[in-house]
Amino acid sequence: MAKTSPTEFVKQVQTEARKIVWPSRRETIMTGVMVMIMTSLLGVFFLGIDAVFDFIVNSLLRLAQ
C-alpha cells in the first residue's frame, strides 16, 4: 500500500465528508419512533417468554417436593 502524506489524507477526508447525506428531521423522528416501538414490542415479548419459563420452572420445583 502506498503511503499518503498527512495533507493528502486530510484532503481525502474532507472529500469523503462532503459526500455525507444527513437524514432530514422527519426521517430522524420516524426512525426514533420505530426504535421505541420495536424496543417496546421486544420488551413485552421477552417478558412473556420469561413468565412462561418461570411458570415451567416453578411447576417442576413443586413436583420435586
C-alpha positions as CSV (number, residue, x, y, z in Angstrom):
1,M,0.0,0.0,0.0
2,A,1.3,3.4,-0.9
3,K,1.7,5.9,1.9
4,T,-0.1,9.2,1.7
5,S,1.1,12.4,3.2
6,P,-0.8,14.0,6.1
7,T,-2.0,16.8,3.9
8,E,-3.3,14.4,1.2
9,F,-5.0,12.4,3.9
10,V,-6.8,15.5,5.2
11,K,-7.9,16.4,1.7
12,Q,-9.3,12.8,1.2
13,V,-11.1,13.0,4.5
14,Q,-12.7,16.4,3.5
15,T,-13.7,15.0,0.1
16,E,-15.4,12.0,1.8
17,A,-17.0,14.1,4.4
18,R,-18.7,16.2,1.7
19,K,-20.4,13.0,0.4
20,I,-22.3,12.5,3.8
21,V,-26.0,12.9,3.4
22,W,-27.7,13.6,6.7
23,P,-31.2,12.5,7.4
24,S,-34.0,15.0,7.5
25,R,-35.7,16.0,10.7
26,R,-38.8,13.9,9.7
27,E,-36.6,10.8,8.9
28,T,-34.9,11.1,12.3
29,I,-38.1,11.4,14.2
30,M,-39.7,8.4,12.3
31,T,-36.6,6.3,12.9
32,G,-36.7,7.2,16.6
33,V,-40.4,6.3,16.9
34,M,-39.8,2.9,15.1
35,V,-36.9,2.2,17.5
36,M,-39.2,2.9,20.5
37,I,-42.0,0.7,19.1
38,M,-39.7,-2.2,18.3
39,T,-38.0,-1.9,21.7
40,S,-41.4,-2.0,23.5
41,L,-42.6,-5.0,21.5
42,L,-39.4,-6.9,22.2
43,G,-39.7,-6.0,25.9
44,V,-43.2,-7.3,26.1
45,F,-42.2,-10.5,24.1
46,F,-39.3,-11.3,26.4
47,L,-41.5,-10.5,29.5
48,G,-43.9,-13.2,28.2
49,I,-41.2,-15.7,27.5
50,D,-39.7,-15.1,31.0
51,A,-43.2,-15.6,32.6
52,V,-43.6,-18.9,30.7
53,F,-40.2,-20.2,31.8
54,D,-40.9,-19.0,35.3
55,F,-44.1,-21.0,35.4
56,I,-42.4,-24.1,34.0
57,V,-39.5,-24.0,36.5
58,N,-41.8,-23.4,39.4
59,S,-44.1,-26.2,38.3
60,L,-41.1,-28.6,38.1
61,L,-39.8,-27.5,41.5
62,R,-43.3,-28.1,43.1
63,L,-43.3,-31.6,41.6
64,A,-39.9,-32.3,43.2
65,Q,-41.1,-31.5,46.7
